[in-house]
């Protein structure tokens, strides 16, 4: 997963519009995962829903 995130980051590094699009979709995905009733192991997300980064334990 980290490799894919790095590839996407490389694709958007020179364009604020693309960066904003990716960050928006990641925030949406984060909210979807937080709201999911499925809990897998210890991959719980901590922090507030408006955090800019994922925090994994």
C-alpha positions in Angstrom: 0.0 0.0 0.0 2.8 2.4 0.8 4.4 1.9 -2.6 1.1 2.9 -4.3 0.8 5.9 -2.0 4.3 7.0 -3.0 3.5 6.6 -6.7 0.4 8.7 -6.3 2.3 11.3 -4.3 4.9 11.5 -7.1 2.1 12.0 -9.7 0.6 15.0 -7.8 3.7 16.7 -6.4 3.8 19.5 -9.1 0.0 20.2 -9.3 -2.0 21.7 -6.5 -5.3 20.7 -8.2 -4.3 17.0 -8.4 -3.0 17.1 -4.8 -6.3 18.6 -3.6 -8.2 15.9 -5.5 -6.2 13.1 -4.0 -6.3 14.5 -0.4 -10.1 15.0 -0.8 -10.6 11.4 -1.8 -8.3 10.1 1.0 -10.3 12.1 3.5 -13.5 10.6 2.1 -12.1 7.1 2.3 -10.9 7.7 5.8 -14.3 8.7 6.9 -15.8 5.7 5.2 -13.4 3.4 7.1 -14.0 5.1 10.4 -17.7 4.7 9.9 -17.4 1.1 8.9 -18.8 -1.5 11.3 -16.0 -3.9 10.3 -13.0 -3.9 12.6 -9.9 -5.8 11.5 -7.2 -6.6 14.1 -5.6 -3.5 15.5 -5.8 -1.3 12.4 -7.9 1.3 14.3 -7.7 4.9 13.1 -7.0 7.4 15.9 -7.4 11.1 15.9 -10.1 13.4 14.8 -12.0 12.9 11.6 -10.5 16.1 10.2 -6.8 15.1 10.7 -4.8 15.4 7.5 -2.9 12.2 8.0 -3.7 8.6 8.9 -2.5 7.5 12.3 -2.2 3.7 12.6 -1.5 1.8 15.8 
